[in-house]
Amino acid sequence: MANKLHAAQTIDSPYAGGLKISLTSSLGPLPIKGASVTISLTGDPDSVVETLTTDESGQTDTVELPAPPVEYSLTPTDQQPYSQYNISVEAPGFEPVLVSGTQILADVTAFQPIALIPEERPGREEDIVIPAHTLFGDFPPKIPEAEIKPVDETGEIVLSRVVIPEFVIVHDGVPSDSTAPNYYVRYTDYIKNVASSEIYATWPESTIYANILAIMSFTLNRVYTEWYRNQGYNFTITSSTAFDQKWVYGRNIFENISFLVDTIFSNYLSRPGVRQPILTSYCDGRRVNCRGLSQWGSMYLGEEGYDAIDIIHYYYGSDMYINAAAAISGVPSSWPGYDLTIGSSGAKVLQMQEQLNRIRQNYPAIPYLTPDGIFGQQTAEAVRVFQRVFGLPRTGVVDFPTWYEISRIYVGVSRIAEPS
């Protein structure tokens, strides 16, 4: 009865948030067209809110769904600040799947990616259950650790430079739980997932920026020092808040968080004279206090006008600075260092046009381009369509996030075509 009462209150709310669902095959970035998507309230799953069909890019239209008042996510409260929805998916040739608990915050758009397993493949996708957000639910606090790891111990394996990995291996449990599964997760997808699990997308942009920097630096410290591999484990990081940071298999992410991660994903936090990314501790600052960043405190600082680096200095000291990784794994070539736009020409434009044409084989909404190395109106339009499909601002300009998203999708679709 209580769940249905909460559901009714959510439906009656004057506040709303957006939801866009994206379906691909579990084999890789192959969009699933014509799938049936049914949305209902988690507290009242028999009451259908929306029925949608995916387009040729495997995506639904963005729908507005009722959500609690935005104020609930701007101050610590016992009121749940997000509404929760079930998403049921059926597509010919694929196993059906149910996602339970997709979180909708007022005034922001949620992206729900779902990978469907082809019927001819062995195994079946388990239904996905998204737990409470870490700022609302009850999770174990982080076990304190030193922010700089010793690297001179006998047998210690440490990378020679900071590299953004293509994937991280996430152990979905505490380190000692050998029954917990490991997941290969694209680095940027992992950061977006953690940020959507650890903070609210309704917070000031500078606050979100500062928290993402802390999340990325923490992650890259685990990568750089090979922390768990040096203990005999076969993963990069865990999903346990006691040991690392929260990651939830199959959860939704938020549009503004996604864009910020795409914009700054090569960054991390450093101290002078220290090569490794800093293991940046953070906590909610309400139920749990720590020596690092307070998530709620950073929200208040953002509302007071602090920019991201001011927030970083407030919690970590004035000698902490933003650094950039020496290399990015898994991409054919690096961003040229300037935007590609109408009037641009040369080898980088040609490479980008050829990559878009290859992506078009899987995502036919993208117009075909004549690969001539000249950035004209047709190229700009193809870039805009790509940006629309993959959740980037539709500028028609190949900036830093667009370049790397084109590169990542190109690599993904090319791998599918390779023989096993």
N, C-alpha and C positions, 0 to 999 in steps of 0.2 A: 504493500500500500504506500509506503514512504517513497519508494522509487517512482511510482506512478504519479504521486503528488508533485515530486520534484520535476518530473517530465512535463506535467501540465503547466507548472510555473515557468519552465523554460520556454515552452511554446508561446506563452502569453507575453514574453519579454519584448520590450520595444527595441532592444539591442540585438545586433546581428553581426556575424562574421562570415567570411566567404569560405567555400570549400571547393577545391578542384581535384579530381581524381585522375590518376594516370596509370594505365595498365600496360605492362610489358610482359613478355615471356620470361620465364625463369632462366632460359638459355642465354639471355642477353637483351640488349636494347632493341627488341622487335615489338613495335606497337601492336596492340590487339584491337582491331576495329569491330564495331557492331556488338560489343559486349553489353549485357544488361546489368545495370547497377541500381540497387535499391537501397535507399537510406531510411533508417528509422531511429528513433530515440533509444539509446541504450537502456534507459529505465522503463521503456515501453516498446519492446522490439516488434510487437505485432501491429503497431501503428505506423504505417508507411508515411514518410514525410515527402520524399522525392523519388521518382523513377527516371533514370537517365540512360542514355546510350552513348558509347564512346565513338569518336570520330576517327578519321583515317590515321590520326596521330596517336590513337589509343587514349584519348582524353575526353573528359566530359566538359560541358560548360561549367563556369563558376556559378555556384548557387549560393544564395544568402540563407543562412540558417540562424534561428534564434540563439542567443547567448546571454549569460548573465551580464549585469552592468559592468562596464569597463573598470569602474572604481574598485571592484573586488580584486583585480589583479595589480592594483597600484599601491596597495597597503596590505600588510599581513592581516588576514581575517580567517575566521572559521567558515565563511561562506565560500563554497567552491566557485572559483572565478571563471570556469569554462563549462560549457555544455558538452555532452558526450553522445556520439552517434555510432550506430552500427552500419556497416557497409557490406552488403551482400552482392557478390559478383558471380555471374554465370556467362560463359562464352563457349561457343561450339568448338570442340576439340581440346578444351582445357578443363582441368578439375575446378569445381566451384570453390570459392573461399569466402570466409566471413571475417571481417575486421571489426572487433568490438572495442569501443571506447575512444574513437577518434575525437580529439579535443578541439573545440571551437571557442576561440576568444573573440570578444567583441572588437570590431573595427580593424581586424587584420584578416588576411586570407591564409587558410591552411592548404597545403598540398599533401594529398594522400597517395603515395606511390604503392602499387600492389603488383607483385610478380606472380603470374599464374603458371602452374605446372602443366605441360602438355599431357594429354591422356595417355599417350604411348610411352611416357617416361615412367620408370618405376618409382614408387613412393607417392605420397599424397601430402600436400601442404596442410599442416595443422592450422586450425583457425587461430587468428592473431588476436591477442588480448592486450590492450594497452593499459598499463597500470596508472595509478594516480601520478600526477606531476610531483617532482621532488619537493617543490615549495609548498605543496598541499598535503601530500601523503607522509607516511612515517618511514624513514629510511635511516640505516645506520650512519653515524657521522664518520668522516674521513679519519683514518689513523694517521697521526702526524708523521711527517717525513722531512728530512733535510731537503732544502730547495736545490742544492748542488750535490751531485752524487760523486763519490770518490772514483777515480778512473785509473788508479795506479795499482789496484790490487792484483795479485797473481791470478792469471787466467781470465781477467776481465776483458771482455770484447767490447770495444767502443768504436763507433764509426769515426772516420777521419774528418768528416765535414757534415754539416747539417743539410739533409736532403729531404724534400717533401716526398713521402712515399706514395706510390700509386694506390696501394691498399694497406690497411692495417688488419690484423687478425684479432677479432674481439672474442674473448672467452666470456660466455654469458653466465657468469657466476663468480664465486670467490675462487682465488687461484688454486686452492687445494681440492676443489670439486671436480674430480675426473669425469663425472657423468655429464657435466655441463657442455653444451655444444660450442664449437668455435665457428665464427662467421668471418668470411673474407668481405671486407667492406671498403669501398672506395674512400680514400682519406677525406675528401670534402663532404661526402655523404655522412661519414661518421661525425664530423664536427657539427654539421647541421642538425643531426639527430640529437647529439649531446646538448647543444645549445637550446634546442626546442624542449628538451627534457629538464634542463637545469634552471632556465630563466623564462620570463614571460615576454612574448613578442610585442606586447603593448608598451613596454618600457621605452624610455628615451633612446634615440639611436646611439648617442655617445655611450650610454650604459651598456647596450647590447654589444657595441664595438669592443669596449673594455673587457667584458666577460668572454667574448669570443677569443680575444687575444690570450686571456688566461687559459682557456680551454685548449687552444692550439699549442701553447707553450708547454703545458702539462703533457699533452699527447706526444709532442716531439721530443721531450726529455725521455719518455719511455722508449721511443723509437731510437734515439741517438745512443742512449746508454745500453740498449738491448736488455732492459732491466729484468724482464721475466725469462728471457732465453738464458741469461746468465745464471738463473736459478733452476734451469733444467726444464722449463716449460716451453711449449711450442706455440705461444701466442704473443701478441704485442702488448695487449692491455685487457683489463677486465671490465665488465659492466657493473661491478660492485661499487657502491658509493663509499664503502669502508676502505677500499684499496685504491680506487681510481675515480671515475666519474660515471654518471648514469647514461647508459645507452639502452634503447629499447628496440628489440627486433620488430620491424614492421610499423613503427609509429609514424604519425604524420609530422611534417615539419611546417615552418611558416615562411611565407613569401619574403618578408623583409629580412629575416635571419638568413635565408638561403642566399639572397643577393649580397648581403654583407660578407658572408663566408666566401662567395665566389670572388669578391673584390679584394680580400685581404688574406687569402688562404696561404700565401707563401711567407707570411710574417710569423714572428714569435717574439718572446721577451728575453732580453739579455742583460747581463751586468758586465761592466768593464773588466777585461782580462779573463773572462769565463767563456770558454768555447761552447759548452753545451747549453741548449735551451733551458731556462729556469723551470724547475718543477713548481709551478705557481699554485700554492694552496688557496682554496676558497671555500666558503661555507655560507649558509643562508643569513647568518648574523642575527637571527631571532631565536630559534631553538638551539642552534649550535654556534659557538663563537670560535674563531681561529686566528692565527697570526697573519693570515693573508686577506684576500678581498672578501668583504661582506657583500653578498648579492643584494640584499635589501638596502644596505647602506649605499651601494653604488647606484641604485635606482634613485634614491633621494638626491645624491650628488648630481646625477644627470638632470633631474628636474630643476636643480639650482643653477644649471648652466655650465657645469664642469664638462670639458671635452674628454675624450677617451684617455689621452695621455695624462691629463690632470688626475683622473680617477685612478689610473695605474700608479702614479706617483704618490697619491694620498695613501694607498694601501701597501705599496711595496717599496717606497722610498724614491728619492729624486734621482738615484743612480740607475734605475731600471729604464731601459730604452727599447724601442721597437727595432728589431733586426729583420733581415730578409734571408731566406734560405739560399744556399749556393746553387742548388739545382732542383728541378722538378721532375720526378720519375714518370714514365709512362706516356710522354707526349712526343710527337715527331720532331718538333723544334720549338724553341722558346718564343715568347711574345717579342715582336720587334722593338719594343720600347716606346712605341708611339701608336696612336689610333690609326687604323685603316678606314678611310672614308672616301666619299666621292672625290675623284681627282688623284687618289693614290694609285701607284702602279709598281710593278716589279715582282720579284720572285715570291715575296710573302703573300701578295695578293693572289698570284697564280696558285700557290699552295692552298690557300684558304678556299678558292673557288673549286679546286679539285676535291677537296675534302667535303665541301657542301654537296657536290654532285654525288659523291659516294654515300653520304648520309641520306640523300634524297631517295636512294633505292629502297630504304626502309621507311622513310618519312616523306611520302610523295607530295605532301602539301608544299614542300619547299620547291620553288621554281628551278628548272634546269638552267645552268649557266654555261656560256661559251668560255672555256678557260683561256683567257687571253692576257691575264696579268693586269688588266685595267679595271679599276673600281668605278663602275658607272651606276646608273639608276637601277638597272636590273640586278646587279650585285647587291645594292643597298636593299632592294625589296626582298631578295632571298635571305639576306641577313635578318631583316625584320621578321620574316616568317619563322626562321630558326629561333630567334629570341622569343617569339610568342609561344612556340611549342615547348621550349625548355625554360620558361619562367624567368626570362631576363627582360629588362626594360627595352621596349621596341624602338630603338634609336636608329637602326640601320647602320650603325657604326661598330666596327670590330675593335672594341676596347679590350682591356686586360681580361675581365671575366668572360667576355664573349669568345675571345681567342682560345682560351683554355677549355671552355665548354665545347666549342667546335672540335678541338683536338681530342678531348675525352670521348665524345660520342663517335667521332671518326674511328678511333682506336677500337671502341667497343663493337661497332658494326663490322669492322674489318676482321676482327677476331672470330666473329660468328661464321664468316665465310671461309675461314681456314679449315682444312681437314683436321679431324680430331686426332 
